Amino acid sequence: MRSRFAFRPAHALVVLLACALAGCGGGGGGSSKDELVIGEYGSMTGGDADFGQSTKRGVDLAMDDLVAQKQGKVGGLPVRVVAEDDQGKPEEAATAVQKLINQDRVIAVIGEVASSRSLAGGPICQTAGVPMISPSSTNPRVTEIGNYIFRMCFIDPFQGTVMAKFAAQNKHLKRVAILKDVKNDYSVGLTQFFTDAFTKMGGQIVALQAYSAGDQDFRAQLTAIKAKNPEAIYVPGYYGDVGLIARQARELGLAQPILGGDGWESDQLITIGGKALEGSFYSNHFAADNPDPKLQEFLGKHKKKYGMEPNAIVGLAYDAANVLFLSLDKLSQQDPPAFKALGSSQAGGADRKAALDKLRAIIAGTSNYPGVTGIITLDDHRNATKSAVVLEIKDGKKVYNTTINP
């Protein structure tokens, strides 16, 4: 299940040597030298591969900074990232996380983007006592898994309310239709939160239609929506489906604005949807045209390395990796023996478990971290408290429209 993205060539030799020393018996693994091994899992391939690839770019950029500033080390120990492809499937996400924990002996995991896959991998991290930081899974149930699970993004009750407020107060809409992905925890949750908030503000959901991720033909649902004559259509899905839905909606004569959430955030959104997305809006974690110096510096680094502007998924992964590096650095200063146990290939189970719990506590205390996606403070439920922006698709570009605060 490992993709071609799983290891850098320099890391492959390390893993092969470790495997040889361990006898490849399946019960051990990891490296035979002292180092800090961090896991990452995401959809490097599959229907929403841009999510996993974006996350990897964000973590890689954070590693580039660490190499430039500290020779790739925290507290004197080298950091190595092991990335696994879950192919966009929850069952593969669970397998990937099990491999990272049991074979690679990672001390923390970054991932996933999709809530359904974080819900598959999270329980494994929680049971093992290994901190997991999701850059961008917004379903509330993700951090409800347990106290080792964190996220760098706002959650869907807030995000659903953001777009309900935008629809009711900014656009003065009264009648909205919804087209949701019934197989996607993210989409189902956002539908509920948007509906609750919008109806409380006096709005009406005039049609509720459903599809399943990967569908290619949405005309029957869109025809039923057209019959109800809504003022806008809320589509809380992922970018690939949204682009096709927008094109088919316009073909059927539906000219209403389409609204959505951060699942739209991808370099591929406008490539797929084209002009059909003009005049649409979605909630997101940052706006690339924000003049904030820290954000603009990050955008410049990404463009220099990859030749394009990053999406917000990249920024959230970058923030997740840097919060983890900062937490490890704090542990190295506050409790050197515990930090050493995290990086030691010989550390016993009890010492390692105690060290992981101390790392967990430091991550949980994250407050006012100046990330590229905003100021990040983790609340008592390990969710980031931060503002959301609404982006408009205008002249083929994603541009800032407004900010809505918690």
N, C-alpha and C positions, 0 to 999 in steps of 0.2 A: 504493500500500500504506500510505500515511500515514493515520492515523486523525484523527478530529476532536480528539484529545488531543495531536496532534503538536507544535503550537506555541501559545504564548499569543499573544493578539492583538498585544501590544506587540512580540513578536519577529517577527511576520509581515512587518512593514514593513522591518525590518532585513534579513531574508533576501531580500525582493524587490529592495531596493536593491542588495544585494550581487550578486544574480543579474544585475541590469541592468548593473552595472559590469563584470561578468565576461563579458557577452554571452551568458550561459546556454549556453555551448558544451558543457557536460557534463564538461569536464576540470578545471575550476576549481571555485570555490565558496567558501563561508565568508563571513566579514565583511570589509569593507574597513577596519575600525577595529581598534585594538589592544584585545584583550579575551581572556579565557580561556573557550574554548568547550568544554563538557563534554557528552558524549553519554549518552543513556539509552535502553535498548530493553527492551521487555517486552510481555506479552500484554494490551494495553488492551481488546481485544475477543477473542471466541472462547470456547472451552469452559472455560478457567480464567482468565477476565479479571480476577478478583479479585487474582490474583498481580501482574499488571502495574499495575493501578490502585493496589494497596497500595504497590508500589515507588515509583510516582510521588508518592504522598502523602508517603512518607518523605523523598524527595529534596526535595520542595517545602518540607517543614518545616525541613530543614537550610538551604535557601536563605532561608527566613523569618528564621532565626536570624542568618544572615550579613548580611542586610539590616539587621536591628535592631542588630547589633553593629559592623558595618564598612561600612555603606552598600552591601552587596552586592559588596564588593571583597575581593580577596586581594592583598597586596603592592601596593596602589594600582591594580590593574587590575580592571575589572568582570568578573563571572562571569555567563555565560549558559548555560542548560541547553537542549539540543535533545532532545526525547523522540520516539521512534518506536515505532509499534505493529507488533509482528510477528505479531499475530493468533493467537498460540499455535502457530505452525508453524515448524519448523526452517529451512525454505527461505526463509521471510520474515525470520527472524532474521538469516540471512546477508546478505540484501539490505539490511536495515536498517543493519547494521554497516558494510557497504560504503558506503552513502550517508553515514553519519555521518563516516567517515574521509575519503572522497574528495571529497565535496561540501562538508560542513560544516567539515572540517579540525579535528575535535575533538582535544583533547590527552589525553583519557582517556575511558573508557566505563564506565558503571555498568549492570550487567545480566549475565545474565538470572537469573530465579528457577529455571526448569526446567533441569535439567542437560542435557537433549537439545538445548535451544536455546543454552545456553552452549557446548556442544560444536560447534555450528554457527557461532556468532559468534566464539568465541575464536581459532581459527586465523587469521582475518582480522586481528584485533588483533595477534596475535603476529607475523605476517608484516610488518605495517606498523610494528611497533615502538611501538604505542600501548597504554599500560597499560589493562587491563580488570579491574574489581573486581566480581565477582559477589556480591551480597548474600547469596544463599541457595541456590546450587547445591551439592549435597552429594556428587555422584558424584566419586570420587577422580580420574577421568580429566580433569576440567575443568582443574585446575592442572598436570596432566602435559602439557598442550599446550605450555607453555613459560614462560620466566621473566618474561613481561609479564602473566601471568594470576594474579589473586589472588582470595581469597574472605574474607568476614567470618563465615562459619559453620563449625561442625564438619563433619566428613566422614562418609560413610555407614559405613565400617568401625567408627567409634566409635558412631554412632547405632544401627546394627544390634545392636551389643554392648550398648548401653544397654537396649534393649527385651528382649533375651535375658536379661540379668541381672534385669531387673524381673520378667519372666515366671517365671524359675527360682527366684530368691532372694526376691523380695518377695511374689509370688503363689503360689509353690511349685507351679508347673505342670509337668507331665511330658509331656503330649500336646497338641501345637499343630498346627493346619492352617494353610496359607498360600494366599491368593488374590492373585495378582500380575498386574500389567499388563505383558504381554509386549512391548508397543510402547514402553515407557517405560524409558530407561536407569536412571533413579532407582529405579523399582520393582524391576527385575531385580537391580540391585546390592544394594539393601537386603535382598531375599530371600536372596541368597547369604550376606551378612554375618550376618544374623540366624540363618540355618540353621547356619552354621559355629560360631557362639558358643553357640547353644542346645544343639546336640548335644554339644559339648565339656563342657557342664555337666550332661550326663546326660539331656537332654530328647530327645524323639522328634518328628519331623515326620510326622504320620500321614496327611496328604493334601496334595498340591500341585496346585492348580487355577489356570487362567489365563483372562484376559479381555483385551480391547483397549480402550484409552481411547475413551470415547464410546458403548460398549455400553449398552443399556438393560435387558436381561434377563440376570440372573445366576443364575436359578433352577436351571439344570442343574448348574452348578458347586457351588452351595450344597447341592443335594440330595446330590451325591457326597460333599461334606464331612460332611454330617449323618450319612451312613452310617458314617463312621469314628469318630463320637462324640468329637471333640476337647474339650479343656477350655477352649480359647480359639481364636480365629481371628486370624491376623496378616494385615492388609491394607495393605501399603505403597504405597498409591496416592494420588491427588489427591482433594481434598475433594468434588468433584461426584460422582465414581464411588462414593466411600466412603459418602456419604449414602444413595444408592440401594441399595447392597449391604446396608447395615445394615437398611433397611426391609424388603427382600425376605428377609433372613435371619430376621428376627422373624416375618414372615408364614409362613415354613416351619417355625416352631417352634424355631429355633436361639436359645437364650437365653444362650449363652456370651458372655463379654466379648470385644469386638473390640479388637485392638491395632493401632497404626500408628505412622507417622513424621510428620515435620514437613510433609509434603505435605497433611496434614489441616488445617493452620493457615489458616483463612479465616473471615471473618465469616459466610459462607454455610453452613458445615459443619452447624451445628445447625438452621438454617433448612431445609436439605434433608433431613437425617436425622431431626430431631425426637426423639421419645421413644425411638426405636429405638437411639439412641446412648448412652442412659443406662448407666452402669457400664463404659464403654469408656475406654481409655487411649491416649495417644500421646506420643512424645518431641517436645520443642520447645525454643525458644531463650530464652524467658522466660515467666514467669507474671505475669499482670496484677495478681494479689493480693500480689505481692512488695512489701514496704514500702520498698525501696530509694529514697531521695529523688530520685536522678537519674532513675530509671525513672518514678516517680510524677509528676515535673515534666513529663517527655515525654508521659505519658499525658494529663495535663491540657491540654497544648498541642494535642494531636490532638483531644481531645474538644471543646475550645473552637472549633476551626476547622471540624471535620467533623461534630460532633454525635454522635460514637460513640467507643468505645474502639478503639485500633489493634490489629491482630494483630501477630505477631512479624515478619512479612515487612516491615511498615512500619518496625519498629525496626531491622532489619538494613540496610535501604536508607538510613535516617537515619545509622546508624553508618558505612556505606560512604561516603556523601557527606562526612561530617565528617572521616573519615580522609584522604580526598582533599584537602579544603580545608587540613587541617593540614600535609599533605605539601607542598602548593604554597606554603604560608606559610614552611615551613622552607627550601624551595628559594630563595624570594625573599630570604631572609636569608643563606643560605650561598653562593649563586652568582647575584648579581643579573643578570649578562649572560645566563646560561642561562634564568633566569626571564623576562627580557624577550623572549628569542627565542621562548618558548612563546606569549606573548601578542601577538607582532608579526605583522601581516598581511603583512609584507614579508620575514620571516626566510627565509633560504635553506635548502635541504634538509639540508645537512650540519649547520648550526647547530641546526636544529629537531630533527634526529635525536639529536644529542648531548644536547640539553636534555631530550628525552623519556627518554633512558636514565638521566639523573641523577634525574629524577622517579621513574622505576621503582625505582631503588636506594633512595630515601628511603621509598617506600611499603613496600618489602620489609623495611625496618628497623623497622616499626611494632612497638612493645613496650609492654605494660601500658597500652594506651589504654582509658580508662574509658568504655566504651560503654553504651548503655541495654540492650544484650543481654548484658552481661558485660564482664569485663576481656579485651581483645583483644591477643594477641601472635601475630604471624605466624611460623611455623616455617620451616625451610630450604626447604620445599616450597610456601611462600606460603599455607598453610592456617592458619586461626585455631585456636589451642589454647584451649578453654574448656569449661565444664561444660554439661551438658544437664539440663533438667527434664522430669519426666513429669507431664502434666496428666490429670486425671480429668474426665469429663463427668458432672456431678452436678446434679440439679434444673435441667436445662436450661442449665447454665453450665460453663465451663471453669475448673477450680480446681486449684491446686497440689497435687501428691501427694508428690513426692520429688525430690531432686537426685542425679545420678550424675556423678561427676568423671572426668576423663581418667585 
